[in-house]
């Protein structure tokens, strides 16, 4: 059950980022019920890809970036998050999911929004299971 809530939370966060930024988008219909029907599955797949990258790639990159993280007082973590979002978009493009992130700064702001929405939903909406 925790996996399902995590997947839906991440999907909601990605949806908010795509709604806020023109540079983060899914291909396909852009309004009405056709948009919802064509973008639900890609949204869940992008959430899975982002979760896999956050679980396997991000810790390695973060470990090797410790000097930069210390030097920038943690701000380099924003760069790492943006790069993980851009990597997610690249992998999604390689497997035929129409998810795109255009530009580094869009990725920075998008990853920040995704992090904030995830944190908000976890803290306010979801109960603490621990």
C-alpha positions as CSV (number, residue, x, y, z in Angstrom):
1,X,0.0,0.0,0.0
2,X,2.9,2.4,0.7
3,X,4.2,1.9,-2.8
4,X,0.8,2.9,-4.3
5,X,0.6,6.0,-2.1
6,X,4.2,6.9,-3.0
7,X,3.5,6.4,-6.7
8,X,0.3,8.5,-6.6
9,X,2.1,11.3,-4.6
10,X,5.0,11.4,-7.1
11,X,2.5,11.4,-10.0
12,X,0.6,14.3,-8.4
13,X,3.9,16.2,-7.9
14,X,5.0,15.7,-11.5
15,X,1.5,16.8,-12.7
16,X,1.8,20.0,-10.7
17,X,5.2,20.7,-12.2
18,X,3.8,20.1,-15.7
19,X,0.9,22.4,-14.9
20,X,3.2,25.2,-13.6
21,X,6.0,25.2,-16.2
22,X,5.7,25.3,-20.0
23,X,9.1,23.6,-20.3
24,X,7.9,20.4,-18.6
25,X,5.2,18.7,-20.6
26,X,3.7,15.5,-22.0
27,X,2.9,15.2,-25.7
28,X,-0.6,14.5,-26.7
29,X,-4.0,16.2,-26.3
30,X,-3.8,19.4,-24.2
31,X,-7.3,19.8,-22.9
32,X,-10.5,18.0,-21.9
33,X,-11.1,14.3,-21.1
34,X,-8.8,13.2,-23.9
35,X,-5.9,14.8,-22.1
36,X,-6.6,12.9,-18.9
37,X,-7.1,9.6,-20.7
38,X,-3.9,9.9,-22.7
39,X,-1.7,11.2,-19.8
40,X,-2.6,9.1,-16.8
41,X,-0.5,6.1,-17.7
42,X,2.5,8.2,-18.9
43,X,2.3,10.2,-15.7
44,X,2.5,7.0,-13.6
45,X,5.3,5.6,-15.8
46,X,7.3,8.8,-15.4
47,X,6.8,8.6,-11.6
48,X,8.2,5.0,-11.7
49,X,11.2,6.1,-13.7
50,X,11.8,9.1,-11.4
51,X,11.5,6.8,-8.4
52,X,14.0,4.3,-9.8
53,X,16.5,7.0,-10.6
54,X,16.0,8.5,-7.2
55,X,16.7,5.1,-5.6
56,X,19.6,3.9,-7.6
57,X,21.3,6.8,-9.5
58,X,20.9,9.7,-7.2
59,X,22.6,8.2,-4.2
60,X,25.7,7.5,-6.3
61,X,25.8,10.9,-7.8
62,X,25.2,12.5,-4.4
63,X,28.0,10.5,-2.8
64,X,30.5,11.6,-5.4
65,X,29.3,15.2,-5.2
66,X,29.8,15.5,-1.4
67,X,32.7,18.1,-1.9
68,X,30.5,20.3,-4.1
69,X,27.6,19.9,-1.7
70,X,29.7,21.0,1.2
71,X,31.3,23.8,-0.8
72,X,27.9,25.2,-1.8
73,X,26.3,24.6,1.6
74,X,23.9,22.1,0.1
75,X,22.7,24.1,-2.9
76,X,24.4,21.6,-5.3
77,X,21.6,19.2,-4.3
78,X,19.3,21.4,-6.4
79,X,21.5,20.8,-9.4
80,X,21.5,17.0,-8.7
81,X,17.7,17.0,-8.5
82,X,17.4,18.9,-11.7
83,X,19.8,16.5,-13.4
84,X,17.8,13.5,-12.2
85,X,14.6,15.1,-13.6
86,X,16.4,15.7,-16.9
87,X,17.6,12.1,-16.9
88,X,14.0,11.0,-16.3
89,X,12.9,12.9,-19.3
90,X,15.6,11.4,-21.4
91,X,14.8,7.8,-20.4
92,X,11.1,8.5,-20.9
93,X,11.9,9.7,-24.4
94,X,14.0,6.6,-25.1
95,X,11.1,4.3,-24.2
96,X,8.5,6.3,-26.1
97,X,6.8,8.1,-23.2
98,X,6.1,11.6,-24.3
99,X,7.6,13.4,-21.3
100,X,9.9,16.4,-21.9
101,X,11.9,18.8,-19.9
102,X,13.4,21.7,-21.8
103,X,16.2,23.5,-20.2
104,X,18.3,23.3,-17.1
105,X,16.6,26.1,-15.2
106,X,13.2,24.6,-15.9
107,X,14.4,21.3,-14.5
108,X,15.7,23.1,-11.4
109,X,12.4,24.8,-10.7
110,X,10.5,21.7,-11.7
111,X,12.5,19.5,-9.3
112,X,12.0,22.0,-6.6
113,X,8.2,22.0,-7.1
114,X,8.1,18.2,-7.2
115,X,10.1,18.0,-3.9
116,X,7.8,20.6,-2.3
117,X,4.6,19.0,-3.4
118,X,5.8,15.6,-2.3
119,X,6.7,17.0,1.1
120,X,3.4,18.8,1.4
121,X,1.3,15.7,0.5
122,X,3.3,13.5,2.8
123,X,3.1,15.9,5.7
124,X,-0.5,17.2,5.4
125,X,-2.5,14.7,3.5
126,X,-1.0,11.3,4.3
127,X,-0.9,9.9,7.8
128,X,2.3,8.9,9.3
129,X,2.5,5.0,9.0
130,X,5.5,4.6,11.2
